[in-house]
Structures are given as structure tokens and as C-alpha cells.
């Protein structure tokens, strides 16, 4: 948070961590920190960015949205 008591400063991060907890971590027990780290890395890099559709991206995954953006930007 940038300002004391202003929850809107950190809304994007809070939203992401809420999704991470509800879609991946909830009710899981990891045997060690490395297993947890790998599972969270897989969630972000193998599902959240390339596959999961986001409402603010017109229903596209972040990877697809970025591809679309740079295609439009280059005029191809």
C-alpha cells in the first residue's frame, strides 16, 4: 500500500493473491517449501499467464492479450 489504510492502492496484488489462494493453494499441503514454490510457479507460468482468461483483457489470457496488442502496434 502506498498510503496508510487505502486498500485501493494494492487492489491488483490483492486480487491476484485471492485467485492464487482460491484456485491453487487452498486445501493443499506441501511437504516442503520447494514443492510449494514449484506449484505456485507452475500456476503462474503454465496456467495464469498463458491460459486463464481475464475479464479486463476482453476474455483473453495475458499472453494472448499481449500478442494481440503487439500485432496491432506493428500494423501487421
N, CA, C and O atoms as a CHARMM CRD file, in Angstrom:
* protein
*
  304
    1    1 UNK  N      0.82600  -1.17900   0.00000 PROA 1      0.00000
    2    1 UNK  CA     0.00000   0.00000   0.00000 PROA 1      0.00000
    3    1 UNK  C      0.87300   1.24700   0.00000 PROA 1      0.00000
    4    1 UNK  O      1.90500   1.29900   0.67000 PROA 1      0.00000
    5    2 UNK  N      0.46000   2.21300  -0.73400 PROA 2      0.00000
    6    2 UNK  CA     1.19800   3.46600  -0.75700 PROA 2      0.00000
    7    2 UNK  C      0.80100   4.37200   0.39600 PROA 2      0.00000
    8    2 UNK  O      1.64200   5.04700   0.99000 PROA 2      0.00000
    9    3 UNK  N     -0.47600   4.37900   0.70100 PROA 3      0.00000
   10    3 UNK  CA    -0.96800   5.23700   1.76900 PROA 3      0.00000
   11    3 UNK  C     -1.60200   4.38100   2.85100 PROA 3      0.00000
   12    3 UNK  O     -2.26200   3.38100   2.56900 PROA 3      0.00000
   13    4 UNK  N     -1.39900   4.77500   4.03600 PROA 4      0.00000
   14    4 UNK  CA    -1.93900   4.02200   5.17300 PROA 4      0.00000
   15    4 UNK  C     -3.45800   3.92200   5.08300 PROA 4      0.00000
   16    4 UNK  O     -4.15100   4.93500   4.98300 PROA 4      0.00000
   17    5 UNK  N     -3.96400   2.69900   5.12000 PROA 5      0.00000
   18    5 UNK  CA    -5.39100   2.48100   5.15600 PROA 5      0.00000
   19    5 UNK  C     -6.11500   2.58700   3.82500 PROA 5      0.00000
   20    5 UNK  O     -7.34300   2.51200   3.79400 PROA 5      0.00000
   21    6 UNK  N     -5.39400   2.75700   2.72700 PROA 6      0.00000
   22    6 UNK  CA    -6.04800   2.86800   1.41800 PROA 6      0.00000
   23    6 UNK  C     -5.92200   1.53400   0.69200 PROA 6      0.00000
   24    6 UNK  O     -4.89700   1.25000   0.07200 PROA 6      0.00000
   25    7 UNK  N     -6.96100   0.72800   0.77300 PROA 7      0.00000
   26    7 UNK  CA    -6.91100  -0.62000   0.20200 PROA 7      0.00000
   27    7 UNK  C     -6.85100  -0.60400  -1.31900 PROA 7      0.00000
   28    7 UNK  O     -6.42400  -1.59200  -1.91600 PROA 7      0.00000
   29    8 UNK  N     -7.26300   0.48000  -1.96500 PROA 8      0.00000
   30    8 UNK  CA    -7.27500   0.53700  -3.42200 PROA 8      0.00000
   31    8 UNK  C     -5.87400   0.64400  -4.01800 PROA 8      0.00000
   32    8 UNK  O     -5.68500   0.35100  -5.19900 PROA 8      0.00000
   33    9 UNK  N     -4.90000   1.05600  -3.22900 PROA 9      0.00000
   34    9 UNK  CA    -3.52200   1.14900  -3.71500 PROA 9      0.00000
   35    9 UNK  C     -2.96900  -0.21000  -4.09500 PROA 9      0.00000
   36    9 UNK  O     -2.08900  -0.31000  -4.94900 PROA 9      0.00000
   37   10 UNK  N     -3.47600  -1.24300  -3.47200 PROA 10     0.00000
   38   10 UNK  CA    -2.91600  -2.57800  -3.64700 PROA 10     0.00000
   39   10 UNK  C     -3.94100  -3.55300  -4.24000 PROA 10     0.00000
   40   10 UNK  O     -3.80700  -4.76500  -4.07300 PROA 10     0.00000
   41   11 UNK  N     -4.94500  -3.04000  -4.92000 PROA 11     0.00000
   42   11 UNK  CA    -6.06500  -3.86100  -5.38400 PROA 11     0.00000
   43   11 UNK  C     -5.64300  -4.95000  -6.36200 PROA 11     0.00000
   44   11 UNK  O     -6.14500  -6.07200  -6.28400 PROA 11     0.00000
   45   12 UNK  N     -4.73500  -4.64500  -7.27500 PROA 12     0.00000
   46   12 UNK  CA    -4.31900  -5.63300  -8.27400 PROA 12     0.00000
   47   12 UNK  C     -3.61000  -6.80300  -7.60400 PROA 12     0.00000
   48   12 UNK  O     -3.89500  -7.96100  -7.90800 PROA 12     0.00000
   49   13 UNK  N     -2.70000  -6.50900  -6.70500 PROA 13     0.00000
   50   13 UNK  CA    -1.98100  -7.57300  -6.00000 PROA 13     0.00000
   51   13 UNK  C     -2.92900  -8.38500  -5.13100 PROA 13     0.00000
   52   13 UNK  O     -2.83300  -9.61100  -5.08500 PROA 13     0.00000
   53   14 UNK  N     -3.83600  -7.71800  -4.44800 PROA 14     0.00000
   54   14 UNK  CA    -4.80100  -8.42800  -3.60900 PROA 14     0.00000
   55   14 UNK  C     -5.67800  -9.35100  -4.44800 PROA 14     0.00000
   56   14 UNK  O     -5.96300 -10.47800  -4.04100 PROA 14     0.00000
   57   15 UNK  N     -6.09900  -8.88500  -5.60000 PROA 15     0.00000
   58   15 UNK  CA    -6.92200  -9.69900  -6.49300 PROA 15     0.00000
   59   15 UNK  C     -6.16300 -10.94100  -6.94600 PROA 15     0.00000
   60   15 UNK  O     -6.70600 -12.04600  -6.92700 PROA 15     0.00000
   61   16 UNK  N     -4.89800 -10.75900  -7.35700 PROA 16     0.00000
   62   16 UNK  CA    -4.09500 -11.89200  -7.80400 PROA 16     0.00000
   63   16 UNK  C     -3.92400 -12.91800  -6.68800 PROA 16     0.00000
   64   16 UNK  O     -4.13000 -14.11100  -6.90700 PROA 16     0.00000
   65   17 UNK  N     -3.54900 -12.46100  -5.49400 PROA 17     0.00000
   66   17 UNK  CA    -3.31800 -13.40100  -4.39800 PROA 17     0.00000
   67   17 UNK  C     -4.59600 -14.09900  -3.97300 PROA 17     0.00000
   68   17 UNK  O     -4.55300 -15.25200  -3.54400 PROA 17     0.00000
   69   18 UNK  N     -5.73000 -13.42500  -4.08200 PROA 18     0.00000
   70   18 UNK  CA    -7.00100 -14.06900  -3.79400 PROA 18     0.00000
   71   18 UNK  C     -7.26000 -15.21300  -4.77500 PROA 18     0.00000
   72   18 UNK  O     -7.68100 -16.29800  -4.37400 PROA 18     0.00000
   73   19 UNK  N     -7.00600 -14.96500  -6.06500 PROA 19     0.00000
   74   19 UNK  CA    -7.17900 -16.01500  -7.07700 PROA 19     0.00000
   75   19 UNK  C     -6.20100 -17.16700  -6.85300 PROA 19     0.00000
   76   19 UNK  O     -6.57500 -18.33700  -6.93700 PROA 19     0.00000
   77   20 UNK  N     -4.95900 -16.82600  -6.56900 PROA 20     0.00000
   78   20 UNK  CA    -3.94600 -17.85200  -6.31900 PROA 20     0.00000
   79   20 UNK  C     -4.37200 -18.75500  -5.16800 PROA 20     0.00000
   80   20 UNK  O     -4.26800 -19.97800  -5.26100 PROA 20     0.00000
   81   21 UNK  N     -4.84200 -18.16400  -4.10700 PROA 21     0.00000
   82   21 UNK  CA    -5.26200 -18.95100  -2.94900 PROA 21     0.00000
   83   21 UNK  C     -6.47800 -19.81400  -3.26300 PROA 21     0.00000
   84   21 UNK  O     -6.51100 -20.99300  -2.91000 PROA 21     0.00000
   85   22 UNK  N     -7.47900 -19.23100  -3.92700 PROA 22     0.00000
   86   22 UNK  CA    -8.71500 -19.99100  -4.14900 PROA 22     0.00000
   87   22 UNK  C     -8.58300 -21.02100  -5.27000 PROA 22     0.00000
   88   22 UNK  O     -9.21700 -22.07500  -5.21600 PROA 22     0.00000
   89   23 UNK  N     -7.76300 -20.72800  -6.28800 PROA 23     0.00000
   90   23 UNK  CA    -7.65100 -21.64300  -7.42600 PROA 23     0.00000
   91   23 UNK  C     -6.54200 -22.67300  -7.27300 PROA 23     0.00000
   92   23 UNK  O     -6.57000 -23.70800  -7.94000 PROA 23     0.00000
   93   24 UNK  N     -5.57300 -22.41400  -6.41500 PROA 24     0.00000
   94   24 UNK  CA    -4.43500 -23.32400  -6.37800 PROA 24     0.00000
   95   24 UNK  C     -4.03200 -23.80200  -4.99000 PROA 24     0.00000
   96   24 UNK  O     -3.86900 -25.00400  -4.78000 PROA 24     0.00000
   97   25 UNK  N     -3.87300 -22.90900  -4.06200 PROA 25     0.00000
   98   25 UNK  CA    -3.24300 -23.25000  -2.78700 PROA 25     0.00000
   99   25 UNK  C     -4.22900 -23.76700  -1.75200 PROA 25     0.00000
  100   25 UNK  O     -3.85300 -24.55800  -0.88600 PROA 25     0.00000
  101   26 UNK  N     -5.47200 -23.33900  -1.82500 PROA 26     0.00000
  102   26 UNK  CA    -6.45900 -23.70000  -0.81100 PROA 26     0.00000
  103   26 UNK  C     -6.57300 -25.21400  -0.65800 PROA 26     0.00000
  104   26 UNK  O     -6.68600 -25.94300  -1.64300 PROA 26     0.00000
  105   27 UNK  N     -6.54200 -25.66500   0.56100 PROA 27     0.00000
  106   27 UNK  CA    -6.66400 -27.08300   0.92100 PROA 27     0.00000
  107   27 UNK  C     -5.51000 -27.95100   0.44000 PROA 27     0.00000
  108   27 UNK  O     -5.64500 -29.17500   0.42200 PROA 27     0.00000
  109   28 UNK  N     -4.38700 -27.36900   0.05300 PROA 28     0.00000
  110   28 UNK  CA    -3.21700 -28.16000  -0.32000 PROA 28     0.00000
  111   28 UNK  C     -2.22600 -28.13900   0.83200 PROA 28     0.00000
  112   28 UNK  O     -2.07800 -27.13700   1.53100 PROA 28     0.00000
  113   29 UNK  N     -1.56300 -29.25000   1.01100 PROA 29     0.00000
  114   29 UNK  CA    -0.49700 -29.32400   1.99600 PROA 29     0.00000
  115   29 UNK  C      0.77000 -29.69900   1.24700 PROA 29     0.00000
  116   29 UNK  O      0.84700 -30.75300   0.61700 PROA 29     0.00000
  117   30 UNK  N      1.74800 -28.83200   1.32400 PROA 30     0.00000
  118   30 UNK  CA     3.02200 -29.05500   0.65500 PROA 30     0.00000
  119   30 UNK  C      3.99900 -29.69200   1.63400 PROA 30     0.00000
  120   30 UNK  O      4.03600 -29.33900   2.81300 PROA 30     0.00000
  121   31 UNK  N      4.78800 -30.63500   1.13000 PROA 31     0.00000
  122   31 UNK  CA     5.72300 -31.32000   2.02800 PROA 31     0.00000
  123   31 UNK  C      6.90400 -30.43600   2.40200 PROA 31     0.00000
  124   31 UNK  O      7.50600 -30.61100   3.46100 PROA 31     0.00000
  125   32 UNK  N      7.23600 -29.48300   1.52900 PROA 32     0.00000
  126   32 UNK  CA     8.32200 -28.55000   1.83500 PROA 32     0.00000
  127   32 UNK  C      8.15700 -27.27100   1.00900 PROA 32     0.00000
  128   32 UNK  O      7.29100 -27.17700   0.13900 PROA 32     0.00000
  129   33 UNK  N      9.00200 -26.30600   1.30300 PROA 33     0.00000
  130   33 UNK  CA     8.94000 -25.00500   0.64200 PROA 33     0.00000
  131   33 UNK  C      9.19100 -25.12200  -0.86100 PROA 33     0.00000
  132   33 UNK  O      8.56800 -24.40700  -1.64500 PROA 33     0.00000
  133   34 UNK  N     10.08200 -26.00200  -1.26800 PROA 34     0.00000
  134   34 UNK  CA    10.40100 -26.16800  -2.68700 PROA 34     0.00000
  135   34 UNK  C      9.19300 -26.68300  -3.46700 PROA 34     0.00000
  136   34 UNK  O      8.94300 -26.23000  -4.58400 PROA 34     0.00000
  137   35 UNK  N      8.45500 -27.60600  -2.90400 PROA 35     0.00000
  138   35 UNK  CA     7.25200 -28.10500  -3.57200 PROA 35     0.00000
  139   35 UNK  C      6.22000 -26.98900  -3.71300 PROA 35     0.00000
  140   35 UNK  O      5.57500 -26.87800  -4.75600 PROA 35     0.00000
  141   36 UNK  N      6.05600 -26.17600  -2.69900 PROA 36     0.00000
  142   36 UNK  CA     5.11900 -25.04300  -2.76200 PROA 36     0.00000
  143   36 UNK  C      5.57800 -24.04100  -3.80800 PROA 36     0.00000
  144   36 UNK  O      4.77000 -23.55500  -4.60000 PROA 36     0.00000
  145   37 UNK  N      6.87500 -23.72600  -3.81700 PROA 37     0.00000
  146   37 UNK  CA     7.42500 -22.78500  -4.78000 PROA 37     0.00000
  147   37 UNK  C      7.18600 -23.26700  -6.20700 PROA 37     0.00000
  148   37 UNK  O      6.78000 -22.48500  -7.06700 PROA 37     0.00000
  149   38 UNK  N      7.43200 -24.54000  -6.46000 PROA 38     0.00000
  150   38 UNK  CA     7.26800 -25.09600  -7.80200 PROA 38     0.00000
  151   38 UNK  C      5.80800 -25.09500  -8.22500 PROA 38     0.00000
  152   38 UNK  O      5.49400 -24.79200  -9.37600 PROA 38     0.00000
  153   39 UNK  N      4.91600 -25.43000  -7.30600 PROA 39     0.00000
  154   39 UNK  CA     3.49200 -25.45600  -7.62400 PROA 39     0.00000
  155   39 UNK  C      2.97500 -24.05400  -7.95100 PROA 39     0.00000
  156   39 UNK  O      2.19600 -23.88400  -8.88900 PROA 39     0.00000
  157   40 UNK  N      3.39700 -23.06400  -7.19200 PROA 40     0.00000
  158   40 UNK  CA     2.97000 -21.68300  -7.45000 PROA 40     0.00000
  159   40 UNK  C      3.58400 -21.17500  -8.74300 PROA 40     0.00000
  160   40 UNK  O      2.91600 -20.47800  -9.50700 PROA 40     0.00000
  161   41 UNK  N      4.84300 -21.50800  -9.00500 PROA 41     0.00000
  162   41 UNK  CA     5.47600 -21.12700 -10.26900 PROA 41     0.00000
  163   41 UNK  C      4.70600 -21.72900 -11.44100 PROA 41     0.00000
  164   41 UNK  O      4.42700 -21.04000 -12.42200 PROA 41     0.00000
  165   42 UNK  N      4.36200 -23.01000 -11.34000 PROA 42     0.00000
  166   42 UNK  CA     3.59400 -23.66600 -12.40600 PROA 42     0.00000
  167   42 UNK  C      2.24000 -22.99700 -12.61400 PROA 42     0.00000
  168   42 UNK  O      1.80700 -22.81500 -13.75200 PROA 42     0.00000
  169   43 UNK  N      1.56900 -22.62800 -11.52300 PROA 43     0.00000
  170   43 UNK  CA     0.27700 -21.95100 -11.62800 PROA 43     0.00000
  171   43 UNK  C      0.41300 -20.65200 -12.42200 PROA 43     0.00000
  172   43 UNK  O     -0.39100 -20.37400 -13.31200 PROA 43     0.00000
  173   44 UNK  N      1.42800 -19.86500 -12.09800 PROA 44     0.00000
  174   44 UNK  CA     1.59800 -18.56300 -12.74900 PROA 44     0.00000
  175   44 UNK  C      2.04600 -18.73300 -14.19300 PROA 44     0.00000
  176   44 UNK  O      1.44900 -18.14700 -15.09600 PROA 44     0.00000
  177   45 UNK  N      3.08300 -19.52300 -14.42400 PROA 45     0.00000
  178   45 UNK  CA     3.69600 -19.61100 -15.75400 PROA 45     0.00000
  179   45 UNK  C      2.99800 -20.57700 -16.70800 PROA 45     0.00000
  180   45 UNK  O      3.08500 -20.40500 -17.92400 PROA 45     0.00000
  181   46 UNK  N      2.31000 -21.58500 -16.18300 PROA 46     0.00000
  182   46 UNK  CA     1.68200 -22.58200 -17.05000 PROA 46     0.00000
  183   46 UNK  C      0.17100 -22.41800 -17.15400 PROA 46     0.00000
  184   46 UNK  O     -0.44600 -22.96900 -18.06600 PROA 46     0.00000
  185   47 UNK  N     -0.43500 -21.66600 -16.23200 PROA 47     0.00000
  186   47 UNK  CA    -1.88900 -21.50400 -16.28400 PROA 47     0.00000
  187   47 UNK  C     -2.31100 -20.03400 -16.27100 PROA 47     0.00000
  188   47 UNK  O     -2.98700 -19.58400 -17.19700 PROA 47     0.00000
  189   48 UNK  N     -1.92800 -19.28400 -15.24700 PROA 48     0.00000
  190   48 UNK  CA    -2.43700 -17.92500 -15.06100 PROA 48     0.00000
  191   48 UNK  C     -2.09700 -17.01200 -16.23900 PROA 48     0.00000
  192   48 UNK  O     -2.97800 -16.31800 -16.74800 PROA 48     0.00000
  193   49 UNK  N     -0.86500 -16.99700 -16.67300 PROA 49     0.00000
  194   49 UNK  CA    -0.47300 -16.11600 -17.78800 PROA 49     0.00000
  195   49 UNK  C     -0.86300 -16.64700 -19.16600 PROA 49     0.00000
  196   49 UNK  O     -1.42200 -15.88600 -19.95600 PROA 49     0.00000
  197   50 UNK  N     -0.59900 -17.91200 -19.49400 PROA 50     0.00000
  198   50 UNK  CA    -0.88900 -18.33800 -20.86600 PROA 50     0.00000
  199   50 UNK  C     -2.30300 -18.85200 -21.11600 PROA 50     0.00000
  200   50 UNK  O     -2.74300 -18.84700 -22.26500 PROA 50     0.00000
  201   51 UNK  N     -3.03800 -19.29600 -20.08900 PROA 51     0.00000
  202   51 UNK  CA    -4.30700 -19.98300 -20.31600 PROA 51     0.00000
  203   51 UNK  C     -5.50100 -19.24800 -19.70400 PROA 51     0.00000
  204   51 UNK  O     -6.51200 -19.04400 -20.37700 PROA 51     0.00000
  205   52 UNK  N     -5.39300 -18.85700 -18.45400 PROA 52     0.00000
  206   52 UNK  CA    -6.54200 -18.30100 -17.73400 PROA 52     0.00000
  207   52 UNK  C     -7.04200 -17.02200 -18.39100 PROA 52     0.00000
  208   52 UNK  O     -6.27100 -16.09700 -18.64700 PROA 52     0.00000
  209   53 UNK  N     -8.33600 -16.98300 -18.65800 PROA 53     0.00000
  210   53 UNK  CA    -8.93900 -15.80300 -19.27100 PROA 53     0.00000
  211   53 UNK  C     -9.20200 -14.75000 -18.19900 PROA 53     0.00000
  212   53 UNK  O     -9.60800 -15.06100 -17.08000 PROA 53     0.00000
  213   54 UNK  N     -8.95800 -13.49900 -18.57300 PROA 54     0.00000
  214   54 UNK  CA    -9.11900 -12.38600 -17.64300 PROA 54     0.00000
  215   54 UNK  C    -10.19300 -11.43900 -18.16200 PROA 54     0.00000
  216   54 UNK  O    -10.20500 -11.09100 -19.34300 PROA 54     0.00000
  217   55 UNK  N    -11.07300 -11.03300 -17.29500 PROA 55     0.00000
  218   55 UNK  CA   -12.17800 -10.16100 -17.67900 PROA 55     0.00000
  219   55 UNK  C    -11.72800  -8.80800 -18.19200 PROA 55     0.00000
  220   55 UNK  O    -12.35500  -8.25400 -19.09500 PROA 55     0.00000
  221   56 UNK  N    -10.66900  -8.27000 -17.64400 PROA 56     0.00000
  222   56 UNK  CA   -10.19700  -6.95000 -18.06500 PROA 56     0.00000
  223   56 UNK  C     -9.41000  -6.99100 -19.36600 PROA 56     0.00000
  224   56 UNK  O     -9.04600  -5.94200 -19.89500 PROA 56     0.00000
  225   57 UNK  N     -9.14700  -8.15700 -19.88000 PROA 57     0.00000
  226   57 UNK  CA    -8.42100  -8.30900 -21.15200 PROA 57     0.00000
  227   57 UNK  C     -9.35100  -8.74400 -22.26800 PROA 57     0.00000
  228   57 UNK  O     -8.89600  -9.32200 -23.25400 PROA 57     0.00000
  229   58 UNK  N    -10.61700  -8.48600 -22.14000 PROA 58     0.00000
  230   58 UNK  CA   -11.56700  -8.90200 -23.16100 PROA 58     0.00000
  231   58 UNK  C    -11.72400 -10.41000 -23.22800 PROA 58     0.00000
  232   58 UNK  O    -12.03000 -10.95700 -24.28700 PROA 58     0.00000
  233   59 UNK  N    -11.51900 -11.08100 -22.11300 PROA 59     0.00000
  234   59 UNK  CA   -11.65500 -12.53400 -22.07400 PROA 59     0.00000
  235   59 UNK  C    -10.44500 -13.27700 -22.60000 PROA 59     0.00000
  236   59 UNK  O    -10.51900 -14.48200 -22.84100 PROA 59     0.00000
  237   60 UNK  N     -9.32800 -12.58200 -22.78400 PROA 60     0.00000
  238   60 UNK  CA    -8.10000 -13.21800 -23.26400 PROA 60     0.00000
  239   60 UNK  C     -7.15600 -13.47900 -22.10600 PROA 60     0.00000
  240   60 UNK  O     -7.23500 -12.82500 -21.06500 PROA 60     0.00000
  241   61 UNK  N     -6.26200 -14.44100 -22.29400 PROA 61     0.00000
  242   61 UNK  CA    -5.20500 -14.64300 -21.31100 PROA 61     0.00000
  243   61 UNK  C     -4.20900 -13.49200 -21.46200 PROA 61     0.00000
  244   61 UNK  O     -4.17500 -12.85000 -22.51200 PROA 61     0.00000
  245   62 UNK  N     -3.39700 -13.22000 -20.43600 PROA 62     0.00000
  246   62 UNK  CA    -2.40900 -12.15200 -20.56500 PROA 62     0.00000
  247   62 UNK  C     -1.46700 -12.34700 -21.75800 PROA 62     0.00000
  248   62 UNK  O     -1.11100 -11.37600 -22.42500 PROA 62     0.00000
  249   63 UNK  N     -1.06600 -13.57500 -22.02800 PROA 63     0.00000
  250   63 UNK  CA    -0.17200 -13.84200 -23.15700 PROA 63     0.00000
  251   63 UNK  C     -0.86600 -13.51000 -24.48000 PROA 63     0.00000
  252   63 UNK  O     -0.27900 -12.85900 -25.34500 PROA 63     0.00000
  253   64 UNK  N     -2.11600 -13.95900 -24.63700 PROA 64     0.00000
  254   64 UNK  CA    -2.85700 -13.67200 -25.86700 PROA 64     0.00000
  255   64 UNK  C     -3.13600 -12.18500 -26.02000 PROA 64     0.00000
  256   64 UNK  O     -3.07000 -11.65300 -27.12800 PROA 64     0.00000
  257   65 UNK  N     -3.44900 -11.50700 -24.91500 PROA 65     0.00000
  258   65 UNK  CA    -3.70600 -10.07200 -24.95400 PROA 65     0.00000
  259   65 UNK  C     -2.45300  -9.33300 -25.40800 PROA 65     0.00000
  260   65 UNK  O     -2.52700  -8.41200 -26.22200 PROA 65     0.00000
  261   66 UNK  N     -1.30800  -9.73900 -24.88100 PROA 66     0.00000
  262   66 UNK  CA    -0.05000  -9.09700 -25.25500 PROA 66     0.00000
  263   66 UNK  C      0.27500  -9.33600 -26.72600 PROA 66     0.00000
  264   66 UNK  O      0.72500  -8.41900 -27.41500 PROA 66     0.00000
  265   67 UNK  N      0.05600 -10.54600 -27.21300 PROA 67     0.00000
  266   67 UNK  CA     0.27300 -10.83700 -28.63600 PROA 67     0.00000
  267   67 UNK  C     -0.62000  -9.95700 -29.50200 PROA 67     0.00000
  268   67 UNK  O     -0.16900  -9.38100 -30.49200 PROA 67     0.00000
  269   68 UNK  N     -1.89700  -9.85700 -29.11700 PROA 68     0.00000
  270   68 UNK  CA    -2.84100  -9.03200 -29.87000 PROA 68     0.00000
  271   68 UNK  C     -2.40800  -7.56500 -29.85400 PROA 68     0.00000
  272   68 UNK  O     -2.47900  -6.88800 -30.88000 PROA 68     0.00000
  273   69 UNK  N     -1.97100  -7.08300 -28.72500 PROA 69     0.00000
  274   69 UNK  CA    -1.53600  -5.70000 -28.58900 PROA 69     0.00000
  275   69 UNK  C     -0.34300  -5.40400 -29.50900 PROA 69     0.00000
  276   69 UNK  O     -0.34800  -4.40600 -30.23000 PROA 69     0.00000
  277   70 UNK  N      0.66900  -6.26400 -29.48100 PROA 70     0.00000
  278   70 UNK  CA     1.85100  -6.01200 -30.28700 PROA 70     0.00000
  279   70 UNK  C      1.58700  -6.22600 -31.77700 PROA 70     0.00000
  280   70 UNK  O      2.24000  -5.60100 -32.61300 PROA 70     0.00000
  281   71 UNK  N      0.65300  -7.08700 -32.11400 PROA 71     0.00000
  282   71 UNK  CA     0.26800  -7.24000 -33.52200 PROA 71     0.00000
  283   71 UNK  C     -0.38700  -5.96300 -34.02600 PROA 71     0.00000
  284   71 UNK  O     -0.07600  -5.49800 -35.12200 PROA 71     0.00000
  285   72 UNK  N     -1.28200  -5.39900 -33.24200 PROA 72     0.00000
  286   72 UNK  CA    -1.93000  -4.13300 -33.62600 PROA 72     0.00000
  287   72 UNK  C     -0.91800  -2.99600 -33.67300 PROA 72     0.00000
  288   72 UNK  O     -0.98800  -2.13600 -34.55100 PROA 72     0.00000
  289   73 UNK  N      0.00400  -2.99000 -32.74900 PROA 73     0.00000
  290   73 UNK  CA     1.00800  -1.94400 -32.66300 PROA 73     0.00000
  291   73 UNK  C      1.93000  -1.96400 -33.89100 PROA 73     0.00000
  292   73 UNK  O      2.32300  -0.91200 -34.39500 PROA 73     0.00000
  293   74 UNK  N      2.26900  -3.16200 -34.36300 PROA 74     0.00000
  294   74 UNK  CA     3.17700  -3.27200 -35.50800 PROA 74     0.00000
  295   74 UNK  C      2.43400  -3.08300 -36.84200 PROA 74     0.00000
  296   74 UNK  O      3.06000  -2.91900 -37.88900 PROA 74     0.00000
  297   75 UNK  N      1.10700  -3.10900 -36.79100 PROA 75     0.00000
  298   75 UNK  CA     0.32800  -2.89900 -38.01000 PROA 75     0.00000
  299   75 UNK  C      0.25800  -4.08700 -38.91200 PROA 75     0.00000
  300   75 UNK  O     -0.08100  -3.94500 -40.08700 PROA 75     0.00000
  301   76 UNK  N      0.56600  -5.26200 -38.40700 PROA 76     0.00000
  302   76 UNK  CA     0.53300  -6.49200 -39.21200 PROA 76     0.00000
  303   76 UNK  C     -0.85700  -7.04800 -39.24400 PROA 76     0.00000
  304   76 UNK  O     -1.09400  -8.08100 -39.87000 PROA 76     0.00000
